[in-house]
Amino acid sequence: MGAGAVGCYYGGMLARAGHEVMLIARPAHVQAITLAGLRQQTQSFDERVPLRASTEPGAVQGADVVLFCVKSTDTEAAGALIRPFLPASTLVLCLQNGVDNADRLRAVLPQHTVASAVVYVAVEMAGPGHVRHNGRGELVIEPTGFGPDHAPVAGGDARSISSQILAQALIKAGVPTEISDNVRGALWAKLILNCAYNAISAIARQPYGQTTQGEGVQEVMRDVVGECLAVARADAVHVPGDIQAAVRQIAETMPRQYSSTAQDLQRGKRSEIDYLNGFIVRRGQALGIATPANRVLWTLVKLLEAPFEAGLKDA
């Protein structure tokens, strides 16, 4: 659901492995995929993958699993669109930026199993029905199913496919996948990476490798990360790993990748900045933590997207 770059990449990988996949996407992508399949251009292959595509939310009907890939700004609205068509046993997996999408979606889909996933992939739509993979691709998924006390781990229906079974299918499809009991911390780790890179890439209109070479940029990124970690600690979040090292690794492993925020602004679309640096600003205010570096980046991106917001209001 919401088959842009992320949805097309993972949907294409599953379809290529023999699974029946339906992409719910924008009309231009649906038309191109219907005519010639999904062109999946990765670092190891460039193929046209046959699968089905539709513009209609009702196309989720009968799905065992829904990969929920819409922008964070559209979580509740997209959830409401698919709700009438979802079998009670469907597992809904959130492949989105930000840390609170699954909780927001559970409020819309209280009868369904909704699980979080952390996505580490560099992809872009290179044209209608054409997804280009620039690096990585691993997923970290919240455990679902039923525990020893027979209580649902992530809520929802007992008949839903467990995240363990889904992980096995993804791994066989060539997608490195792990199940983690600390998905909240992993989501925060990804949020911090996004806060460090997304706004700067968008403001500079440069890919990660170039932005980090700019004078003073690495110092700003360290300030951003430090603020994020302070907010996480105050919010009792355990962020795994060496975040500063992970931040440096992004520029090394994805040097040609533009952030999703940069891609949104280039297309004249509203970005997810409110759920990235903006989220840190709001949580910092609530917890009494100063976040000046995140506030500046959030403010500058909001200025850049102001003309798009004005156009939406006029429309």
Helices and strands as residue ranges (DSSP letters): H 5-16, E 22-24, H 27-36, E 38-41, E 46-49, E 52-54, G 57-60, E 65-68, G 72-74, H 75-82, G 83-85, E 91-94, H 101-108, E 113-127, E 130-141, H 163-172, E 177-179, H 183-204, H 208-211, H 217-234, H 243-253, H 260-266, G 273-275, H 277-287, H 292-314
